Amino acid sequence: MKKSVAIFGLGRFGGTLVREFHKMRVDVIAVDRDEEKVNEYMNDATHIACVNATDETILKQLGVKNVDQAFVSFGGDLQSSILVSLILKEIGVKEVWAKAKNDYHAKILEKIGVDRVIHPERDVAKKIVRKSFSNKMIEFIELSEMHSIVEIKATKKINNCSLEELDIRAKYGCTVIGIQRNGEFIVSPSAKEVVHLNDLLMVMGSDHDIIRFKKVGM
């Protein structure tokens, strides 16, 4: 079944979401009260509306209740952000993600039951900091405030070493949960698996331990 999303607020963040989902052929309902923004993203949404999203009746008419995910992305309008998030939860939207302007805003969103609070600037900053530590790190997935899964490119230092020899878990507290090699992915590699130069190791652990592994072990 084709994925469907609703996006409220077509500022820089919300507008980018609309275009990225459109590229992935996802059905997008886009909503903003600014006619200029609505016109800007007219061709990137399956359905777009210039309405006041804090009106529950309007949201029901738009069919928002049936989407797989809703994203609330109002800029500095905290009141609209909170009200729309609350209405979406109350009418039964499966999953609601909302952008937070600050920690106070985030706490309110969490209290009303938002499934995930997004901190765009903070999240981008974290990614930049992680990448600045080493050009060997390709990508990361944040599991919590202190734990992540990262992809790290194998260097000459560990070339032709088995995972048993490297003993990454005992030395650094990290776990190699997968290895990508020549277009193939090895899930839960055994201790006897030999690492080759330029393999992508998928490593899970605390941010502190992962950084230590990259600096010392790689």
N, C-alpha and C positions, 0 to 999 in steps of 0.2 A: 504493500500500500504506500502511496506517495506521501512523503512527510509534508506537514503544513505548519506554518508558524504565523504569529501575529506580532507586529512590531509597533510600539507606541512611542512616538517622538522621532522625528526625522532630522535630528541634528547630525553632526559629523559621525558620531558613533552609530546611531540608529540607521542613518542612511547607508553607512558602510555595510551593516548587517543585511539590509534589504538587497543591496547589489551582490553581496557574496552568496546569499541564499538563492538569489535569482540565477547566478552562474551554475549553481548545483541543481537547478531545476526543481527547487522546492516551491510549493504553493505559498505565497506571501500575502497576508493582509497587512497593509501599512496604514497607519493612522496618525494624523497631525492636524492641529487646528490652524496652522499657517498655510495658506493657499499657495504661496510661492514654493514652499518645500514640497508640498503635495505635487505640484506641477513638475518639479525637478525629478522626482522619482516615479512619475507616472508610468514610464515604460519598463520599470524594474519590478513592479509588483503585480501579482495576479489580480488583486483588488485593492484599491486605495481610496481613502475617504478623508475629507476635510471636515472633521467634526470635533465636538468636545468629548473626549474619551472618558470623562468622569461621569457621564450619563449612562447608567446601567442599562436602560432601555435601548439606547443606541448600540451598545456593545452586543446585546443579545440579537439585535436586528442584523448586525454584521456577521453573525455566526461564529463569533470568537470562541464561544464555549467548546466548539468542536476541534479546535486546533491542537496539535501535539505539544506545542510550546508557545509561550508568550514572552516577549521581551519588553520591559518598560524602560525607556531610555530618554526621559525628560531631562533637560539640562539643569537649570537652576530652580525649576519649579518643583520643590519638594512636596508641596501639598498635592499636586496632580499625580506625582509619582506614587505617593502613599495611597491615595484614594483609588487610583486605577489598579494598583497591585492588590489592594483589598477586595475590590469588586471582582477581579479576575479569579481570586481564590474562592470567593463566595459563590460564584456562578459555576464553579467546578472545572476550571481549566486545569488540564493534567499537570502541567509544569510551568511555573512562573519564575523567570529570572528578571532581576531589576538592577539597574545601574545606581550606585550610591555616590552622592556628592561628597560625603564625609562620614566619619565614624558614627556620629549621632544619627544621621540618616540611615546608615547601615543597620544600626541596632533596632530602629523602628521597623524596618523592612523585615528583619529577622523575627521580630515579635509578632508580626501579623501573618507569618507563615510563608514568606517568599522562599522558594526552593533553593535559589542560589543568588547571592548578592555579588554583583560585579563591581570591581574597582579598576576601571580601565587604565588610568594613569599608573596606579600602584603595580598592577599586573605587568604592564609593559616595562616598568622600571625594574621589576624583579628579573624579567627575561634578559634585559640588557646587562644587569649585574652578573647574572649567571654566565652569560656568554663572554663577558669581559675577563672572567677568570681563566678561560682556556678556549682556544680556537678548535680544540678537539671535541667540544660538546656541540652536538648538532641540534638537538631539540629536547624539551623537557615537558612533562605533564605534572602539574602541581596536585598532589594528593591531599595535602593539608597545609597549614601554615609552616610546618617544619619538615615535611616529607615530600619527596618527588620521585618520578621515574624519569631518567634521562638517557639519551642516546649519546654514547661516547665513541669516537673513532679510535680503534686500536693503533698504537704506535710501534715503532721498532723495539721499544723497551720490553714489550710483552709478546712480540712476534714469536710464533712457534712454541709458546708456553701453554700448558694445559691449565684448565681452571683449578685443578687440584694443586698444581704447582704454585699458581698465583695466590690461592687461598684468600681471596678477596674478602669473604665474609668474616673470617677470623681476624684479619689484619686491619680491615677498614670498616667493618660493620655493614657492608653493602651486599646486595644479592644480585647476581647476573640472572635475569629471568628470560633472556632471549638474545640471540645473535643473528644479525642480518648479514648475509654473505652472498654476493653475486646474484642478487634478486630473490634469494630464498631466505626463509626465516626459520631458525631453529628455536623451538619453544622448550623452555626448561632444560637447557643443555646439561649433559651429564658432567661429572667431575673430570672425566677423561677427555672431554672435548678440547681440541687444540685451537687456540686463537691465532688468527693470521693477520698480517698487516692490512690495515684499512677495514677490517671487520667493524660493524657497528654493534657495540655492546649495549643492550638495554639494561640499565642498572637501576635498582630500586633501593632507597634508603633515606636516612635523614639528610637534609641539605648539608649539614656540617660534615657528615661522613663522606658524602659524594664529592664535595669540594676537596677534602683531604685525599681521597683516592685519586682524583685527577691531578693534584699537585705532586703527590709522592709516588703513587703507583703507576702513573702513565708517563 
